[in-house]
Amino acid sequence: MARADLSSVGDHFLVGLRPYVALDERDRALLEDLRPAGVVLFKSNFLHGAPYEEWLQAHARLIDDVRRAVARERLLIAIDHEGGRVCRTPAPITRFGYAEQWAEQAAAVGHAMGRELASLGINLSFAPVLDIHSNPANPVIGRRAFGTTSELVSRAALDFMNALQSEGVLACGKHFPGHGDTDQDSHHELPVLKQDLAALHARELQPFVAAIRGGISMLMTSHILLPSIDAQAPVTLSERFNRGLLRDELGFTGVIVSDDIGMQAASELFRDPRAAVQLLKAGADMIMVCSHWTDTERCRGFAAALRDAYRHDEIAGAAASRARIAGLLARAAQHAVTALPAQVFEQSRRAGPLFAAQTAEVI
């Protein structure tokens, strides 16, 4: 497929890099052809166990290579950076505890995280978690949530979001419409929730409403099924949730991004490349495809399907979607990779409780 064919729809993609410190040649070719709006970094993209100066130099080369390959003036460099076990970066980047532990210090932690991430060239973090820890049996959210009530989660999330963004790192709230009451992990299977819309409004949606009113510019959908609201499609692919609930009812005008479609809750649903078309038709803007869970070469098939859909004018609101993405890119600060002095890390470590475990999240 010709390069121009892929890059014409590259705005709609976030691509997770393969697990190497240097840019893999297959990634380089994909980035050159697709020219996605952004890339996603994982633990394996950092040189762990090396001195700060050494791993930072390797990281700077990776970011430079990514930017040259994508050849965009503005690019999203994204990461999951929540605290707790969801931390990809080596020391001395501060490893804070779970969000639950620093809910009352969310602003201080947000400032610290923002300063440190910006120094790595990162301008988008998939945080805050807007889920409520409403189900003690939940295997995937738990202490990643700020708390067990919508009021606490809303307050802490807004404090964190505003602080993070004041340091030049965009926030992306997750996992709409709320993953906290599930008892299954969407990384491995499709959770099913019995809640109806009234129950969602009464609790799970409240932090998302607060974030929307607070001006959050990006939200991530979850791979969960709520059959009482949409029995046919999980939230990721549901027009009832994306266009109907999130856009029309809650008034969200920012960018909607899917969670990683390689996760086992969604992977089979995206076996047909036209699922990417369904995603945009449902009201979402961006599809996330990361190499940890799947082969990112699938992006080529998704891009071909989107290209053809564009040519046949199949996607209502396509121009508005691209305008939303362009607006997000315009707001995304383009940071140089820069070493921070030791006193900045000392200050960060005083911002909130630290994570005590010896190992970071595997991915």
C-alpha positions as CSV (number, residue, x, y, z in Angstrom):
1,M,0.0,0.0,0.0
2,A,1.3,3.4,-0.9
3,R,2.6,5.6,1.9
4,A,0.1,8.4,1.1
5,D,-2.7,5.9,1.5
6,L,-1.8,5.1,5.1
7,S,-0.8,8.6,6.2
8,S,-4.1,10.1,5.0
9,V,-5.7,8.5,8.1
10,G,-2.7,8.5,10.5
11,D,-4.4,11.1,12.7
12,H,-6.6,8.4,14.1
13,F,-3.8,6.2,15.5
14,L,-1.8,5.8,18.6
15,V,0.9,3.1,18.1
16,G,2.6,1.3,21.0
17,L,6.3,0.7,20.2
18,R,7.8,-2.8,20.1
19,P,9.8,-3.8,23.2
20,Y,13.2,-2.3,22.4
21,V,15.2,0.6,23.7
22,A,16.2,1.6,20.1
23,L,13.6,2.1,17.4
24,D,12.9,-1.3,15.7
25,E,13.1,-1.2,11.9
26,R,9.6,-2.6,11.6
27,D,8.3,0.3,13.8
28,R,10.3,2.8,11.8
29,A,8.7,1.6,8.5
30,L,5.2,1.6,10.1
31,L,5.7,5.1,11.5
32,E,7.0,6.4,8.2
33,D,4.1,5.0,6.3
34,L,1.2,5.6,8.8
35,R,2.5,8.9,10.3
36,P,0.3,8.4,13.4
37,A,-0.8,11.2,15.7
38,G,1.3,9.6,18.5
39,V,3.2,6.7,20.0
40,V,2.9,5.0,23.3
41,L,6.0,4.0,25.4
42,F,6.2,1.0,27.7
43,K,8.7,-0.3,30.3
44,S,10.7,-2.2,27.6
45,N,11.4,1.1,25.7
46,F,13.6,2.3,28.6
47,L,17.0,1.1,29.5
48,H,16.4,-0.2,33.0
49,G,19.3,-0.9,35.4
50,A,21.6,1.7,33.8
51,P,22.7,5.1,35.3
52,Y,20.4,8.0,34.7
53,E,22.7,9.7,32.2
54,E,23.1,6.5,30.2
55,W,19.4,5.5,29.9
56,L,18.4,9.1,29.3
57,Q,20.7,9.4,26.3
58,A,19.3,6.2,24.9
59,H,15.8,7.5,25.5
60,A,16.6,10.8,23.7
61,R,17.8,8.9,20.7
62,L,14.6,6.8,20.6
63,I,12.4,9.9,20.8
64,D,14.5,11.7,18.1
65,D,14.2,8.6,15.8
66,V,10.5,8.4,16.4
67,R,10.0,12.1,15.5
68,R,12.1,11.7,12.3
69,A,10.2,8.6,11.3
70,V,6.7,10.2,11.8
71,A,7.8,13.5,10.3
72,R,5.1,15.5,12.0
73,E,5.6,19.0,13.4
74,R,3.5,18.0,16.4
75,L,3.4,14.5,17.9
76,L,1.8,12.9,21.0
77,I,4.4,11.0,23.1
78,A,2.2,9.0,25.5
79,I,2.7,6.7,28.5
80,D,0.7,5.1,31.3
81,H,2.0,6.8,34.5
82,E,-0.4,6.4,37.4
83,G,1.7,5.4,40.3
84,G,1.6,2.1,42.0
85,R,2.4,-0.8,39.7
86,V,1.6,1.2,36.6
87,C,5.0,2.8,36.2
88,R,7.2,2.2,33.1
89,T,10.2,4.5,33.8
90,P,13.6,3.7,35.5
91,A,15.0,5.5,38.5
92,P,15.4,8.3,39.4
93,I,12.0,9.0,38.0
94,T,9.8,9.0,41.1
95,R,7.7,5.9,41.7
96,F,4.7,7.1,43.6
97,G,2.3,4.7,45.4
98,Y,-1.2,3.9,44.2
99,A,-3.6,6.8,43.6
100,E,-5.6,5.7,46.6
101,Q,-2.6,6.5,48.8
102,W,-2.1,10.2,47.7
103,A,-5.7,11.3,46.9
104,E,-5.3,14.1,49.3
105,Q,-2.0,15.1,47.8
106,A,-3.1,14.7,44.2
107,A,-2.1,18.2,43.1
108,A,1.4,17.9,44.5
109,V,1.9,14.5,42.9
110,G,0.4,15.7,39.6
111,H,3.0,18.6,39.5
112,A,5.8,16.2,40.3
113,M,4.8,13.6,37.7
114,G,4.3,16.3,35.1
115,R,7.7,17.8,35.6
116,E,9.4,14.5,35.3
117,L,7.4,13.2,32.3
118,A,8.0,16.5,30.4
119,S,11.7,16.0,30.9
120,L,11.4,12.7,29.0
121,G,9.7,14.4,26.0
122,I,6.3,13.0,27.1
123,N,3.3,15.2,26.6
124,L,0.4,12.8,27.3
125,S,-0.3,10.5,30.3
126,F,-3.1,8.0,30.4
127,A,-4.2,9.3,33.8
128,P,-6.1,10.1,36.0
129,V,-8.0,6.9,36.6
130,L,-11.7,8.1,36.9
131,D,-12.9,4.7,38.0
132,I,-14.4,4.3,41.5
133,H,-13.1,1.4,43.7
134,S,-16.7,0.2,44.1
135,N,-16.1,-3.6,43.9
136,P,-13.6,-5.2,46.3
137,A,-13.4,-8.2,44.0
138,N,-12.2,-6.1,41.0
139,P,-8.9,-7.6,39.8
140,V,-7.6,-4.7,37.7
141,I,-8.7,-1.3,39.2
142,G,-8.7,-1.5,43.0
143,R,-6.1,0.8,44.6
144,R,-5.5,2.4,41.2
145,A,-8.7,4.4,41.9
146,F,-8.5,7.5,44.1
147,G,-11.2,6.1,46.4
148,T,-14.5,4.4,46.9
149,T,-16.8,7.4,46.4
150,S,-17.6,9.5,43.4
151,E,-17.0,12.7,45.4
152,L,-13.5,11.7,46.4
153,V,-12.5,10.4,43.0
154,S,-13.9,13.5,41.3
155,R,-12.0,15.9,43.6
156,A,-8.7,14.2,43.5
157,A,-8.8,13.6,39.8
158,L,-9.5,17.2,39.0
159,D,-6.6,18.3,41.3
160,F,-4.3,15.8,39.6
161,M,-5.4,16.7,36.1
162,N,-4.9,20.4,36.6
163,A,-1.5,20.0,38.1
164,L,-0.3,17.6,35.5
165,Q,-1.4,19.8,32.6
166,S,0.1,22.9,34.2
167,E,3.5,21.1,33.7
168,G,2.8,20.6,30.0
169,V,1.5,17.0,30.0
170,L,-2.0,16.4,28.8
171,A,-4.3,14.2,30.9
172,C,-6.4,11.4,29.6
173,G,-9.1,10.2,31.9
174,K,-10.0,6.5,31.9
175,H,-11.9,4.0,31.7
176,F,-15.2,5.4,30.5
177,P,-18.0,4.8,31.7
178,G,-16.3,3.3,34.7
179,H,-14.4,0.0,35.2
180,G,-14.4,0.0,39.0
181,D,-17.4,-2.3,39.5
182,T,-16.2,-5.1,37.3
183,D,-15.0,-8.5,38.6
184,Q,-13.1,-9.4,35.4
185,D,-9.9,-8.0,33.9
186,S,-10.4,-6.6,30.4
187,H,-6.7,-7.4,29.6
188,H,-7.7,-11.0,29.6
189,E,-11.5,-11.3,29.0
190,L,-14.6,-9.1,28.3
191,P,-16.2,-7.9,31.5
192,V,-20.0,-7.8,31.6
193,L,-21.8,-5.3,33.9
194,K,-25.5,-5.5,34.7
195,Q,-25.8,-1.9,35.6
196,D,-28.4,0.2,33.8
197,L,-28.0,3.9,32.8
198,A,-29.6,5.2,36.0
199,A,-27.1,3.3,38.1
200,L,-24.2,4.6,36.0
201,H,-25.5,8.2,36.4
202,A,-25.9,7.7,40.1
203,R,-22.2,6.7,40.7
204,E,-19.8,5.6,38.0
205,L,-20.3,8.5,35.6
206,Q,-19.9,11.2,38.2
207,P,-16.1,11.6,38.0
208,F,-16.3,11.7,34.2
209,V,-18.9,14.4,34.4
210,A,-16.6,16.4,36.8
211,A,-13.6,15.9,34.4
212,I,-15.7,17.1,31.4
213,R,-16.8,20.1,33.3
214,G,-13.2,20.7,34.4
215,G,-12.2,20.8,30.7
216,I,-10.4,17.5,30.2
217,S,-9.5,17.2,26.6
218,M,-9.1,13.4,26.2
219,L,-11.0,10.4,27.6
220,M,-10.4,6.6,27.1
221,T,-13.1,4.1,26.6
222,S,-13.2,0.7,28.3
223,H,-13.6,-2.8,26.8
224,I,-16.7,-3.7,28.9
225,L,-20.2,-4.8,27.9
226,L,-23.3,-3.4,29.5
227,P,-26.1,-5.3,27.9
228,S,-28.9,-3.4,29.5
229,I,-27.7,-0.3,27.6
230,D,-26.1,-1.8,24.5
231,A,-26.4,-5.6,24.2
232,Q,-24.6,-5.7,20.8
233,A,-21.3,-3.9,21.3
234,P,-18.8,-3.2,24.1
235,V,-18.3,0.4,25.0
236,T,-15.3,0.7,22.7
237,L,-17.5,0.1,19.6
238,S,-20.8,1.4,20.9
239,E,-22.5,4.4,19.3
240,R,-24.9,4.4,22.2
241,F,-22.0,5.0,24.6
242,N,-19.6,7.1,22.6
243,R,-21.9,9.4,20.5
244,G,-25.0,9.0,22.5
245,L,-24.0,9.1,26.2
246,L,-20.5,10.7,26.1
247,R,-21.0,13.3,23.4
248,D,-24.7,14.1,23.3
249,E,-25.8,13.6,26.9
250,L,-22.6,14.5,28.8
251,G,-21.4,17.1,26.3
252,F,-17.9,15.9,25.9
253,T,-16.3,17.7,22.9
254,G,-12.7,16.4,23.3
255,V,-10.9,13.4,21.8
256,I,-12.2,9.9,22.6
257,V,-9.5,7.2,22.4
258,S,-10.0,3.4,22.7
259,D,-8.1,1.4,25.2
260,D,-5.5,-0.9,23.5
261,I,-7.5,-3.0,21.0
262,G,-4.9,-5.8,21.4
263,M,-6.2,-6.6,24.9
264,Q,-8.0,-9.9,24.9
265,A,-11.4,-8.3,25.8
266,A,-11.3,-6.6,22.4
267,S,-8.8,-8.4,20.1
268,E,-11.3,-10.8,18.5
269,L,-13.7,-7.9,17.9
270,F,-11.0,-6.2,15.8
271,R,-10.1,-9.3,13.8
272,D,-12.0,-7.7,10.9
273,P,-10.1,-4.5,10.0
274,R,-13.4,-2.7,9.4
275,A,-13.8,-2.6,13.2
276,A,-11.7,0.5,13.0
277,V,-14.4,2.0,10.8
278,Q,-17.1,1.0,13.3
279,L,-15.1,2.6,16.1
280,L,-15.1,6.0,14.3
281,K,-18.7,5.6,13.3
282,A,-19.6,5.0,17.0
283,G,-18.2,8.5,17.8
284,A,-14.6,7.7,18.9
285,D,-11.6,9.5,17.3
286,M,-8.5,7.4,17.9
287,I,-7.6,3.7,18.0
288,M,-4.8,2.5,20.2
289,V,-2.7,-0.4,18.9
290,C,0.2,-1.5,21.1
291,S,2.7,-4.2,20.4
292,H,2.6,-5.7,23.9
293,W,-0.8,-7.3,23.2
294,T,-0.8,-7.6,19.4
295,D,1.1,-7.1,16.2
296,T,1.0,-3.4,15.3
297,E,1.3,-4.3,11.6
298,R,-2.5,-4.7,12.0
299,C,-2.5,-0.9,11.7
300,R,-2.0,-1.2,8.0
301,G,-5.3,-3.1,7.6
302,F,-7.1,-0.7,9.9
303,A,-5.8,2.2,7.9
304,A,-6.8,0.7,4.6
305,A,-10.3,0.2,5.9
306,L,-10.5,3.8,7.2
307,R,-9.1,5.1,3.9
308,D,-11.8,3.3,1.9
309,A,-14.5,4.5,4.3
310,Y,-13.3,8.1,3.9
311,R,-13.4,7.7,0.1
312,H,-17.0,6.5,0.3
313,D,-18.0,9.1,2.8
314,E,-19.1,6.4,5.3
315,I,-18.1,8.1,8.5
316,A,-20.5,10.9,9.7
317,G,-18.6,13.6,11.5
318,A,-15.2,12.6,10.1
319,A,-14.1,16.2,9.6
320,A,-15.1,17.1,13.2
321,S,-13.1,14.1,14.5
322,R,-10.0,15.2,12.7
323,A,-10.6,18.8,14.0
324,R,-10.7,17.5,17.5
325,I,-7.4,15.6,17.0
326,A,-5.8,18.6,15.5
327,G,-6.9,20.7,18.4
328,L,-5.4,18.2,20.8
329,L,-2.1,18.2,18.9
330,A,-2.1,22.0,19.0
331,R,-2.4,21.9,22.8
332,A,0.3,19.3,23.2
333,A,3.6,20.8,24.3
334,Q,6.6,19.5,22.3
335,H,9.2,18.8,25.0
336,A,12.9,18.2,24.5
337,V,14.5,15.3,26.5
338,T,16.3,17.0,29.3
339,A,18.2,15.8,32.4
340,L,16.7,17.1,35.7
341,P,18.9,18.0,38.7
342,A,18.9,15.8,41.8
343,Q,17.0,18.4,43.8
344,V,14.0,18.1,41.5
345,F,13.8,14.4,42.3
346,E,14.3,15.1,46.0
347,Q,11.4,17.5,45.9
348,S,9.2,15.0,44.0
349,R,9.8,12.3,46.6
350,R,8.3,14.6,49.2
351,A,5.1,15.1,47.2
352,G,3.3,11.9,48.2
353,P,3.7,8.3,49.3
354,L,6.1,6.2,47.3
355,F,5.7,2.7,45.9
356,A,7.5,0.1,48.0
357,A,7.7,-2.9,45.7
358,Q,11.0,-3.7,44.0
359,T,9.8,-4.2,40.5
360,A,7.8,-2.0,38.0
361,E,4.9,-3.1,35.9
362,V,6.1,-5.6,33.4
363,I,4.7,-3.7,30.4
